[in-house]
Amino acid sequence: MFSFDTRNNQDAQMRLSYLLILPVFFILSCVSQKKYDDLLKEKVGLTAEQATLQGKLDDANKDLAELNAANERTQAKNKTLEEQMAEMKDKNGQLQALFDELETTNNRLKEDYKKLLESSTAKSSELSKSLAEKEKALLDLEQNLLENQKKMDTLLVDLQARERKVQELQNIIQRKDSAVQAMKNSVSQALLAFEGSDLNVEVKNGKVYVSLASKLLFKTGSVQVDSKGEDAISKLGSVVKDQTDFEIMVEGHTDDVPISKSSKYLQDNWDLSVLRATAVTRILRKSGVQPERITASGRGPFHPVDTGKTPEAKQKNRRTEIILTPNLDELYEVINSEDPQE
């Protein structure tokens, strides 16, 4: 349409040129007035048509400018699209390479799977056999677990019983320890007037030891208890006679100096220690202590408290020890009681 309007405009211009020349031609040719008027009228019409065509030409030029601008924009877009196409083509190449790599990997995996599938039957058989063996082993373990659980239950019952026995023994021992301490306190209080270097009261190994120096009880070489010593032993007897849970051991001790042969009844220090222990035992019995609770023992010089050879050491070794031992029958009964598992 743009090209068609342009040609029409050019034709009109040519016609207009002709019309401009015509008056001159007519004047020169002396044309008639009527023809002149007609030509002038046609000129006016052509002039108006020229103006119209000129407007159309301006519009066409404007449209052409817009089309040129649009064409430039289109070319810019085409360039951008070409760049995007080039980029897409590059990415497509990368994707194709990745696809080829994935396809290669997939083919390799298919091959591996095929090999794995071919060997699965043998492995499945081997695994089934192994599973059966493990199931049997598991059953054996479960059986052992049940048996061990039964043993554990039995051991638990036995342990609880033993704990009760231990607790009972501890209670008995605590009672015995309390009784021993009370006995020691009572004896110390009764013999308070005699305590010193000649008399000692202490607790050792769960027993009360009353150690009396020989000079407190006997004259040198004598087996007869003097009055001061008899008073001390009588006071001791008054304390222990009612404590029937205590057994009494009377031990005589001498030094290692041989005795003189002045008596036919005394052959050596051993005889002397025995007779002195017996003399103390008689005083305890006389003070009310049951004789079945008393044991007399002579140790001679064979259990010294001081192994030195000085007069002081020998004096320490010449002594009589009265050992008060709590009755442990209750303790032994608990210890020897039948265990649950037996």
C-alpha positions in Angstrom: 0.0 0.0 0.0 2.8 2.3 0.8 4.4 1.7 -2.7 1.1 2.3 -4.5 0.4 5.7 -2.9 3.9 6.8 -3.7 3.5 6.1 -7.5 0.2 7.9 -7.5 1.8 10.9 -6.0 4.6 10.9 -8.6 2.0 10.7 -11.4 0.1 13.6 -9.9 3.2 15.7 -9.8 4.0 15.0 -13.4 0.4 15.9 -14.4 0.7 19.1 -12.3 3.9 20.0 -14.2 2.1 19.5 -17.4 -0.6 21.7 -16.3 1.8 24.4 -15.4 3.3 24.3 -18.8 -0.1 24.2 -20.5 -1.0 27.9 -19.8 2.2 29.0 -21.3 1.5 26.7 -24.2 -2.0 28.0 -24.6 -1.0 31.5 -24.2 1.6 31.0 -26.9 -1.0 29.2 -29.0 -3.6 31.8 -28.3 -6.2 29.3 -26.9 -9.8 30.2 -26.4 -11.0 31.7 -23.1 -13.2 28.7 -22.4 -10.5 26.3 -22.7 -8.4 28.4 -20.5 -11.0 28.4 -17.8 -11.4 24.7 -18.0 -7.7 24.2 -17.7 -7.5 26.6 -14.8 -10.3 24.8 -13.1 -8.5 21.5 -13.7 -5.3 23.2 -12.3 -7.2 24.1 -9.1 -8.4 20.6 -8.8 -5.0 19.2 -9.4 -3.5 21.6 -6.8 -6.0 20.4 -4.2 -5.3 16.7 -5.2 -1.6 17.5 -4.9 -2.1 18.8 -1.4 -4.1 15.7 -0.5 -1.4 13.5 -2.0 1.3 15.5 -0.2 -0.5 14.8 3.1 -0.7 11.1 2.2 3.0 11.2 1.3 3.8 12.7 4.7 1.8 10.1 6.4 3.5 7.4 4.3 6.9 8.8 5.3 5.9 8.8 8.9 4.7 5.2 8.6 7.9 4.4 6.8 9.9 5.8 9.7 7.9 3.8 12.2 8.4 0.7 10.1 12.1 1.3 10.0 12.2 1.7 13.8 10.1 -1.4 14.2 12.4 -3.2 11.8 15.4 -2.1 13.9 13.7 -3.4 17.0 12.9 -6.6 15.2 16.5 -7.0 14.1 17.7 -6.4 17.7 15.2 -9.0 18.9 16.4 -11.4 16.2 20.0 -10.9 17.3 19.0 -11.6 20.9 17.1 -14.7 19.7 20.1 -15.8 17.7 22.4 -15.4 20.7 19.8 -17.3 22.8 19.6 -20.0 20.1 23.4 -20.3 20.2 23.4 -20.6 24.0 20.6 -23.1 23.8 22.5 -25.0 21.2 25.6 -25.1 23.5 23.4 -26.3 26.4 21.8 -28.8 24.2 25.3 -30.1 23.4 26.1 -30.4 27.0 22.8 -32.1 27.7 23.5 -34.5 24.9 26.9 -35.3 26.3 25.4 -35.9 29.7 22.7 -38.0 28.2 25.3 -40.1 26.4 27.2 -40.5 29.7 24.1 -41.5 31.5 23.2 -43.9 28.8 26.6 -45.5 29.0 26.3 -45.8 32.8 22.8 -47.2 32.4 24.1 -49.8 30.0 26.9 -50.7 32.4 24.4 -51.0 35.3 22.2 -53.2 33.2 25.2 -55.4 32.5 26.1 -55.6 36.1 22.6 -56.3 37.1 22.5 -59.1 34.5 25.7 -60.6 36.0 24.3 -60.2 39.5 21.0 -61.8 38.5 22.9 -64.8 37.0 24.8 -65.4 40.2 21.8 -64.7 42.5 20.6 -68.3 42.4 23.8 -69.8 43.8 24.1 -67.0 46.4 20.5 -67.4 47.4 21.0 -71.1 48.0 24.1 -70.3 50.0 22.3 -67.6 52.0 19.4 -69.9 52.7 21.8 -72.5 54.1 23.5 -69.9 56.2 20.2 -68.5 57.4 19.1 -72.0 58.5 22.3 -72.5 60.4 22.0 -69.1 62.0 18.3 -69.9 62.9 19.5 -73.1 64.6 22.2 -71.2 66.4 19.7 -68.7 67.5 17.4 -71.4 68.8 20.3 -72.9 70.7 21.1 -69.5 72.1 17.5 -68.9 73.2 17.5 -72.3 74.9 20.8 -71.5 76.7 19.3 -68.1 77.6 16.3 -69.7 79.2 18.5 -72.1 81.1 20.8 -69.3 82.2 17.7 -67.3 83.2 16.6 -70.2 85.4 20.0 -70.4 86.9 20.0 -66.6 87.4 16.6 -66.8 89.1 18.0 -69.6 91.4 21.1 -67.6 92.1 19.1 -64.5 92.8 17.0 -66.4 95.4 20.2 -67.8 96.8 21.8 -64.4 96.8 18.9 -62.8 98.6 19.0 -65.6 101.2 22.7 -65.1 101.6 22.2 -61.4 102.0 19.6 -62.0 104.7 22.1 -64.4 106.4 24.9 -61.8 106.1 22.6 -59.2 107.5 21.6 -61.5 110.3 25.3 -62.2 111.0 26.0 -58.5 111.0 23.2 -57.9 113.5 24.5 -60.7 115.7 28.1 -59.4 115.5 26.9 -55.9 116.3 25.0 -57.2 119.3 28.1 -59.2 120.4 30.3 -56.1 119.9 27.9 -54.0 121.9 27.9 -56.7 124.6 31.7 -56.9 124.6 32.0 -53.1 124.9 29.5 -53.1 127.7 31.3 -55.9 129.5 34.6 -54.0 129.1 33.0 -50.9 130.6 31.5 -52.9 133.5 34.8 -54.6 134.3 36.8 -51.4 134.1 34.3 -49.7 136.4 34.5 -52.7 138.9 38.3 -52.7 138.9 38.7 -49.0 138.8 40.6 -49.0 142.1 43.1 -51.5 140.7 43.8 -50.0 137.3 47.3 -48.8 136.6 50.5 -50.5 135.8 49.4 -53.7 137.5 46.0 -54.1 135.7 44.8 -53.4 132.2 41.4 -53.9 130.6 41.0 -53.8 126.8 39.1 -55.3 123.8 41.0 -57.4 121.3 39.6 -59.6 118.5 36.1 -59.3 119.9 37.1 -60.3 123.4 37.6 -58.5 126.7 41.2 -59.1 128.0 41.8 -58.4 131.7 45.5 -58.6 132.4 46.7 -58.7 136.0 50.4 -58.4 136.9 51.6 -61.3 139.1 52.7 -59.0 141.8 49.1 -57.9 142.2 48.0 -61.6 142.8 51.0 -63.6 144.0 54.1 -63.4 146.0 57.3 -64.6 144.3 57.1 -68.3 143.4 53.7 -68.7 145.2 50.5 -70.1 143.8 48.3 -68.7 146.5 46.4 -65.5 145.7 47.0 -62.8 148.3 44.2 -60.7 149.8 44.5 -57.7 147.4 44.5 -60.0 144.4 41.5 -62.0 145.7 39.6 -58.8 146.2 40.2 -57.8 142.6 39.2 -61.2 141.2 36.1 -61.3 143.4 35.0 -57.9 142.1 35.5 -59.2 138.6 33.5 -62.3 139.4 30.6 -60.3 140.7 30.4 -58.6 137.3 30.7 -61.6 135.0 28.6 -64.2 137.0 25.4 -63.0 135.6 26.7 -62.5 132.0 26.1 -66.0 131.0 26.7 -65.2 127.3 30.4 -65.0 128.1 32.9 -67.8 128.4 35.9 -67.3 130.7 39.4 -68.3 130.0 42.0 -67.9 132.8 45.6 -68.0 131.4 48.7 -68.0 133.6 51.9 -66.6 132.2 55.5 -66.6 133.6 58.8 -65.2 132.6 61.6 -67.4 131.3 63.6 -67.6 134.5 63.5 -71.2 135.8 61.8 -71.8 139.2 63.7 -73.3 142.1 63.1 -76.9 143.0 61.6 -76.1 146.4 58.3 -78.0 145.8 57.8 -81.4 144.4 54.6 -80.2 142.7 56.4 -77.6 140.6 58.6 -79.0 138.0 58.9 -75.8 135.9 57.3 -72.5 135.0 54.6 -74.3 133.1 53.4 -76.0 136.3 53.6 -72.6 138.0 51.4 -70.9 135.3 48.8 -73.7 135.5 48.5 -73.7 139.3 48.2 -69.9 139.4 45.4 -70.0 136.7 43.6 -72.7 138.8 43.9 -70.6 141.9 42.3 -67.7 140.1 39.6 -70.0 138.7 38.6 -71.1 142.2 38.1 -67.5 143.4 35.9 -66.8 140.4 33.8 -69.9 141.2 33.6 -68.9 144.8 32.3 -65.4 143.7 29.4 -67.1 142.0 30.6 -67.8 138.4 29.4 -71.1 137.0 32.4 -73.5 136.8 31.3 -74.9 133.4 31.9 -71.4 132.0 35.6 -71.3 133.2 38.6 -72.8 131.6 42.0 -72.7 133.4 45.1 -72.7 131.1 48.8 -72.4 131.8 51.0 -70.8 129.1 54.3 -70.8 130.9 56.9 -68.5 129.4 55.9 -69.3 125.8 53.6 -66.3 125.1 55.6 -63.2 126.3 54.3 -59.7 125.7 57.9 -58.4 125.7 60.7 -60.4 124.3 63.4 -58.3 126.0 65.7 -59.6 128.7 65.4 -56.6 131.0 63.8 -56.9 134.4 61.0 -54.6 133.2 60.3 -57.0 130.3 60.3 -60.0 132.5 57.9 -58.3 134.9 55.5 -57.6 132.0 55.5 -61.3 131.1 54.6 -62.4 134.6 50.9 -62.0 134.5 47.5 -63.6 134.6 45.0 -62.9 131.8 41.3 -63.4 132.2 39.7 -63.5 128.7 36.0 -63.0 128.5 34.7 -64.4 125.2 31.1 -63.8 124.0 29.1 -67.0 123.2 29.1 -67.4 119.5 26.8 -70.4 119.2 24.1 -68.2 117.6 26.6 -67.0 115.1 27.8 -70.5 114.2 24.2 -71.6 113.9 23.5 -69.0 111.3 26.8 -69.7 109.5 26.1 -73.5 109.4 22.4 -73.2 108.5 21.5 -74.9 105.3 21.8 -72.8 102.1 18.7 -72.6 99.9 20.4 -74.2 96.9 21.5 -77.2 99.0 
